[in-house]
Amino acid sequence: MKKTIDEHAERFSEKAEEYDESKSPEYRACADLVVEHAAPDAGDTVLDLGCGTGAIALALAPDAGEQSSPSGRSQADHAERVIGRDISEGMLEQAERKAADRGLGGVEFDEGRFREPNVPDDADVDVVTTNFAMHHLSDAEKREAIDEVAALEPDRFVLGDVMFFDEPDPAEPFYSPEVDDPATVGVLSDALTDAGFALTAVEMVHEQVGVLAAERVPDADG
Ligand SMILES: C[S@@+](CC[C@H](N)C(=O)[O-])C[C@H]1O[C@@H](n2cnc3c(N)ncnc32)[C@H](O)[C@@H]1O
């Protein structure tokens, strides 16, 4: 990580109020694909890591209705319970405010980080999502985070983020080398496979943005 957790948290809290205002078409497409691939069943529990102001968590929340996706596209699938976790108090406050404004229940936000997600004891996580957040971690930290996700034994993990399908190019949009540390698609795919996931979809939104969907391979002993 190029900044400490506290530095990242402070950076995001400072821009939390304006965060939703300027989103690129690629960000929206990525978020929509994360929601689409998450496809929770009605009784599922979803954990959204690096939830920010709630783009993914709120779209998947129970009662989120048909206008809930980040691009306003219709989304049919909603979980029973959605747990959003982030390191930034300011971003979490925005997510909570939006949930209240929309009258959404079944969605809860609190402090939690990729490698210490702070999952409530009574939660049995079926689907883990993350969008545009994991690129703050180094490749080794991403591996640890993916192992942490695998330990929760979800059926599915959907990872949308800045990721390199080709040579990294900081002149292109989507990341700042001083604060961000995106991985190649190969590094992320290997980490998912090594953690016991099988890739079910690789979606390229841009040469530097993509979504990986993965299902957990059941243990050989069931
Ligand atoms: C670019 S925002 C994306 C927010 C949201 N997922 C979305 O799609 O709009 C990145 C978020 O990741 C959070 N974040 C950064 N490092 C994190 C970590 N180690 N654990 C949890 N969240 C983290 C930041 O606080 C920020 O809210």
The ligand as a Gaussian input file, in Angstrom:
#p B3LYP/6-31G(d) Opt

LIG

0 1
 C      -12.962000       4.621000      -5.172000
 S      -13.868000       4.229000      -3.719000
 C      -15.038000       3.029000      -4.293000
 C      -16.262000       2.977000      -3.443000
 C      -17.395000       2.073000      -3.923000
 N      -17.023000       0.669000      -3.871000
 C      -17.890000       2.438000      -5.290000
 O      -17.950000       1.561000      -6.156000
 O      -18.230000       3.616000      -5.495000
 C      -12.712000       3.246000      -2.810000
 C      -13.155000       2.955000      -1.387000
 O      -12.267000       1.980000      -0.842000
 C      -12.062000       2.270000       0.514000
 N      -10.844000       1.580000       0.959000
 C       -9.556000       1.879000       0.664000
 N       -8.726000       0.989000       1.240000
 C       -9.521000       0.110000       1.923000
 C       -9.262000      -1.024000       2.755000
 N       -8.014000      -1.448000       3.000000
 N      -10.305000      -1.693000       3.290000
 C      -11.589000      -1.274000       3.058000
 N      -11.883000      -0.196000       2.290000
 C      -10.870000       0.490000       1.729000
 C      -12.002000       3.787000       0.541000
 O      -12.234000       4.325000       1.825000
 C      -13.088000       4.157000      -0.464000
 O      -14.338000       4.344000       0.160000

